[in-house]
Amino acid sequence: MLPDGRIIGRMVASDLDFFPMELVAVAGDSLRFWFGTEHVGDLPSFTMRHAQVFGAGTTSLLRRLSVGVVGYSGTGSLVVEQLARLGVGRLVLVEPDRVEEKNLNRIPNASREDAYLGRYKLDVAARAIARMGFGTELDLIRENLCCPSAVRAIASCDVVFGCMDGAEGRHLLNRLATFYSLPYFDVGVVLEADGRGGVDEIAGVVHYVQPGGSNLLERGAYTMAQVEAEGLRRTDPERYQEQLREGYIHGVQVDRPAVISVNMLFSSMLVLDLLARLHEFRYDHNRNFASVYASLVQSYSLSKEEAGPQMSGLSKQVGRGDMMPLLDMPSLSE
């Protein structure tokens, strides 16, 4: 550690040669990144307004970060749109699905032609980001997160966003972030409507999960019964339907109502939480915003602080990194 607070690292090879580390990252209540080399070059003109608010240092940092986003639909597409326009240098996107007619009300840049031709959602993302012309590097993984290539791609990132409705994907990403000590931002949106124009609830939650901190399972974001049911539906649909009919499992809700204006609100809250942890602009300490809940029907917003070290079995897996099988899961054997 240098007198000005910067941290540098070196690795020592077997022949005692020294090699500088490319990056030292600390993911706590706030995020700190120290690169082995100084950034060279002026900021692009499109980032100047961002620099006026968050400072040139934060804006320059975004240009050097690699950010993973799992899920490119109602909230994920809006998160990616923000990250690209904020100037993030590299985006790793994971999404296996193709555009359908029902997606057109909430995925920016998606068209009826995309739905008609069955284009991948990530092809829509690639086209839109290329048209921006901001020089963002893209790594597109048209696979489910439950495959080794997707896990390795996300593990290479500095920060990860989870934009999935399902419990199985969130549980796996929670585990991945623990193994690779990644700061993990998660968003969930709930719309309860009666189908006739009546609304019972419009709400959402933004979670920040730091390595070694409380995880989404402990916060009640999902249950293991939901994880198991979704895994069975993905791997053995016939058996899932059989157990569903016999009442052994509760159904997994596949299609949920979605409104772009609601998704925009909570996806913006998610990205702003990243910015607040890079550039501490909130009056209260970042520790107080581990989870932020909001209801548009009941007109309230509630934040909860980090509850401390996780108590589940994942606590022993923090920072283990690469191993065989990946994430110590036989289903990810290569």
C-alpha positions in Angstrom: 0.0 0.0 0.0 1.4 3.4 -1.0 1.2 6.6 1.0 -1.7 7.9 -1.0 -3.8 4.8 -0.3 -3.3 3.0 -3.6 -2.6 -0.7 -3.6 -0.3 -2.5 -6.0 0.4 -6.2 -6.2 3.1 -8.4 -7.6 3.2 -12.2 -8.3 6.4 -14.2 -7.8 7.1 -17.0 -10.3 8.9 -20.2 -9.6 12.1 -18.7 -11.1 11.7 -15.7 -8.7 10.8 -13.3 -11.5 8.2 -10.6 -10.4 5.1 -9.9 -12.5 2.7 -7.0 -11.7 -0.9 -7.8 -11.0 -3.3 -6.2 -13.5 -5.9 -5.4 -10.9 -6.4 -5.4 -7.1 -10.1 -5.2 -6.2 -11.7 -4.8 -2.8 -15.5 -5.5 -2.7 -16.9 -4.3 0.6 -19.7 -1.8 1.4 -17.9 0.4 -1.2 -15.9 -0.8 -4.2 -12.2 -0.1 -4.7 -10.2 -1.0 -7.8 -6.5 -0.4 -8.3 -5.0 -1.1 -11.7 -1.4 -2.1 -12.3 -1.0 0.5 -15.1 -2.2 4.0 -15.3 -5.1 4.9 -17.6 -3.8 6.6 -20.7 -5.8 9.0 -22.9 -8.5 11.5 -22.4 -12.1 10.6 -21.6 -14.4 10.3 -24.7 -16.6 13.4 -25.2 -19.8 11.4 -24.5 -18.7 10.7 -20.9 -18.1 14.4 -20.0 -21.5 15.0 -18.5 -21.1 11.9 -16.3 -17.7 13.2 -15.2 -19.4 16.5 -14.1 -21.5 14.5 -11.7 -19.4 11.5 -10.6 -16.0 12.9 -11.2 -13.4 12.1 -13.9 -11.9 9.3 -11.7 -15.1 7.3 -11.5 -15.9 7.9 -15.1 -12.4 6.7 -16.1 -12.8 3.7 -13.8 -16.0 2.7 -15.6 -14.0 2.7 -18.9 -11.7 0.0 -17.5 -14.2 -2.2 -15.8 -15.6 -5.5 -17.0 -19.2 -5.9 -16.0 -21.3 -9.1 -16.4 -25.1 -9.0 -16.8 -27.1 -12.2 -16.5 -30.5 -11.9 -18.1 -31.4 -9.6 -21.0 -35.1 -9.0 -20.8 -37.4 -6.7 -18.8 -34.7 -5.3 -16.4 -31.5 -6.7 -17.9 -31.9 -4.9 -21.2 -32.4 -1.6 -19.4 -29.4 -2.2 -17.1 -27.2 -2.9 -20.2 -28.5 0.3 -21.9 -27.4 2.3 -18.9 -24.0 0.7 -18.5 -23.2 1.1 -22.2 -24.1 4.8 -22.1 -22.2 5.3 -18.9 -19.1 4.2 -20.8 -18.4 0.7 -19.2 -15.4 -0.7 -21.1 -16.5 -4.3 -21.4 -19.8 -6.0 -21.0 -20.3 -9.8 -20.7 -23.9 -10.7 -21.4 -25.5 -14.0 -20.7 -29.0 -14.8 -22.2 -30.1 -17.9 -24.1 -33.6 -16.8 -25.3 -34.8 -15.3 -28.5 -37.1 -12.3 -29.0 -40.8 -13.0 -28.9 -43.8 -10.8 -29.6 -44.5 -10.6 -25.8 -41.1 -9.1 -25.2 -41.6 -6.0 -27.4 -43.2 -4.0 -24.7 -40.1 -4.0 -22.4 -36.9 -4.6 -24.4 -35.5 -1.3 -25.8 -34.3 -1.6 -29.4 -36.2 -4.8 -30.1 -38.5 -4.7 -33.1 -41.4 -6.8 -34.5 -39.0 -8.0 -37.2 -36.7 -9.4 -34.4 -39.6 -11.3 -33.0 -40.7 -12.5 -36.5 -37.2 -13.8 -37.3 -36.6 -15.2 -33.9 -33.4 -13.3 -33.4 -31.5 -13.8 -30.2 -32.0 -11.1 -27.6 -28.3 -10.6 -27.4 -28.2 -9.9 -31.1 -30.5 -7.0 -30.4 -28.1 -5.8 -27.6 -25.1 -6.1 -29.9 -26.8 -4.2 -32.7 -27.8 -1.4 -30.4 -24.4 -1.0 -28.7 -22.6 -1.1 -32.0 -24.8 1.8 -33.2 -23.9 3.8 -30.1 -20.3 3.7 -31.3 -18.8 4.1 -27.8 -16.2 1.4 -28.2 -17.7 -1.0 -25.7 -16.2 -4.4 -25.9 -18.9 -7.2 -25.9 -18.7 -10.8 -24.9 -22.1 -12.5 -25.8 -23.0 -15.8 -24.2 -26.1 -17.2 -25.8 -26.4 -19.9 -23.2 -28.1 -20.5 -19.8 -25.9 -19.6 -16.8 -26.1 -23.3 -15.9 -23.3 -24.2 -18.3 -19.5 -24.0 -17.8 -18.8 -21.5 -20.6 -21.3 -19.0 -19.0 -19.9 -19.5 -15.5 -16.3 -18.9 -16.7 -17.3 -15.8 -18.7 -19.0 -14.2 -15.7 -16.1 -15.2 -13.4 -13.8 -13.1 -15.5 -15.7 -9.9 -14.7 -15.1 -7.3 -12.0 -18.8 -6.7 -11.2 -21.9 -8.7 -11.9 -25.6 -7.9 -12.3 -28.3 -10.4 -11.9 -31.5 -9.6 -13.8 -33.5 -12.8 -13.6 -36.9 -13.6 -12.2 -36.1 -17.2 -11.4 -34.7 -18.7 -8.2 -32.4 -21.2 -9.9 -30.4 -18.6 -11.8 -30.2 -16.3 -8.8 -29.0 -19.1 -6.6 -26.3 -20.1 -9.0 -25.1 -16.5 -9.5 -25.0 -16.0 -5.8 -22.7 -19.1 -5.6 -20.6 -17.9 -8.5 -20.1 -14.5 -6.9 -19.1 -16.1 -3.6 -16.5 -18.4 -5.2 -14.9 -15.6 -7.3 -15.3 -12.8 -4.7 -17.4 -10.7 -7.0 -19.7 -7.8 -6.0 -23.2 -8.9 -7.0 -26.1 -6.5 -7.7 -29.5 -8.1 -8.0 -33.0 -6.7 -8.9 -36.5 -8.2 -8.6 -39.8 -6.7 -9.6 -43.3 -7.8 -8.6 -46.5 -6.8 -10.4 -49.7 -8.3 -9.1 -52.6 -7.5 -11.3 -56.1 -9.1 -11.7 -56.0 -9.0 -15.5 -58.9 -6.5 -15.7 -56.9 -3.3 -15.1 -56.9 -3.7 -11.3 -53.5 -3.6 -9.5 -52.8 -5.1 -6.1 -49.1 -4.4 -5.9 -46.3 -2.8 -7.9 -43.0 -3.3 -6.0 -39.4 -4.1 -6.4 -36.1 -4.8 -4.5 -32.5 -4.0 -5.2 -29.9 -6.2 -3.4 -26.2 -5.7 -3.1 -24.3 -8.9 -2.1 -20.7 -8.6 -1.1 -18.3 -11.5 -0.7 -18.7 -13.1 2.7 -21.8 -11.0 3.5 -25.4 -12.2 3.8 -26.6 -13.8 0.6 -29.9 -13.8 -1.2 -31.1 -17.1 0.2 -30.6 -15.8 3.8 -32.4 -12.6 2.9 -35.5 -14.6 1.7 -35.2 -13.6 -1.9 -36.0 -17.3 -2.9 -36.3 -20.7 -1.3 -34.5 -23.9 -2.0 -37.8 -25.5 -2.9 -38.1 -22.9 -5.7 -34.6 -23.6 -6.9 -35.2 -27.4 -7.0 -38.5 -27.0 -8.8 -37.0 -24.7 -11.5 -34.1 -27.0 -12.0 -36.4 -30.0 -12.5 -38.6 -28.0 -15.0 -35.4 -27.1 -16.9 -33.8 -30.6 -17.0 -36.9 -32.9 -16.9 -40.1 -31.1 -18.0 -42.2 -34.3 -18.0 -41.3 -35.3 -14.5 -41.8 -31.7 -13.4 -45.4 -31.7 -14.8 -46.0 -35.1 -13.2 -44.9 -33.9 -9.7 -46.9 -30.6 -10.2 -50.1 -32.6 -10.9 -49.5 -34.8 -7.9 -48.9 -31.8 -5.6 -45.3 -32.6 -4.6 -44.1 -29.2 -5.8 -45.6 -25.8 -6.2 -45.7 -24.4 -9.8 -43.0 -22.1 -11.1 -44.5 -18.9 -12.4 -43.2 -18.6 -16.0 -45.0 -15.6 -17.4 -45.3 -12.5 -15.2 -46.9 -9.2 -16.1 -44.2 -6.6 -17.0 -44.4 -2.9 -17.6 -41.3 -1.0 -19.0 -41.9 2.1 -16.8 -41.8 0.0 -13.6 -38.7 -2.0 -14.9 -37.0 1.3 -15.7 -37.4 2.6 -12.2 -35.9 -0.5 -10.5 -33.1 -1.0 -13.1 -32.1 2.6 -12.6 -32.0 2.1 -8.8 -29.8 -0.9 -9.4 -27.2 1.0 -11.6 -27.3 3.9 -9.2 -26.4 1.6 -6.4 -23.2 0.6 -8.3 -22.4 4.3 -8.8 -22.9 5.0 -5.1 -20.5 2.3 -4.2 -17.9 3.6 -6.7 -18.4 7.2 -5.8 -19.8 7.7 -2.3 -22.4 10.4 -2.8 -25.0 9.2 -0.3 -25.2 10.9 3.1 -25.7 7.5 4.9 -23.1 4.8 4.8 -23.3 2.3 2.0 -23.7 -0.4 4.6 -27.2 0.8 5.2 -28.3 -0.1 1.6 -27.7 -3.8 1.3 -31.3 -4.2 0.3 -33.7 -1.5 -0.8 -37.4 -2.3 -1.1 -40.0 0.0 -2.7 -43.7 -0.2 -3.3 -45.4 2.2 -5.8 -48.9 1.2 -4.5 -48.2 1.6 -0.8 -45.8 4.6 -1.4 -43.0 3.5 0.7 -39.2 2.8 0.4 -37.3 0.8 2.9 -33.6 0.1 3.1 -31.8 -2.6 5.2 -28.2 -2.7 6.3 -25.8 -5.5 5.7 -26.6 -8.2 8.3 -23.0 -9.5 8.6 -21.2 -12.6 7.6 -23.3 -15.3 5.9 -24.3 -18.2 8.0 -25.0 -20.7 5.3 -22.6 -23.4 3.9 -21.4 -20.9 1.3 -19.3 -19.1 3.9 -16.6 -21.7 3.4 -16.5 -21.0 -0.4 -15.6 -17.3 -0.4 -12.8 -16.7 -2.8 -12.1 -20.4 -3.8 -12.0 -19.5 -7.5 -11.4 -22.1 -10.1 -11.8 -25.7 -9.2 -13.0 -29.0 -10.7 -15.9 -29.2 -11.1 -16.7 -25.5 -11.3 -18.4 -24.1 -8.2 -18.0 -27.6 -6.7 -21.2 -28.6 -8.6 -21.1 -31.9 -10.5 -23.7 -30.5 -13.0 -20.9 -28.1 -14.2 -18.4 -30.8 -14.9 -16.6 -30.3 -18.2 
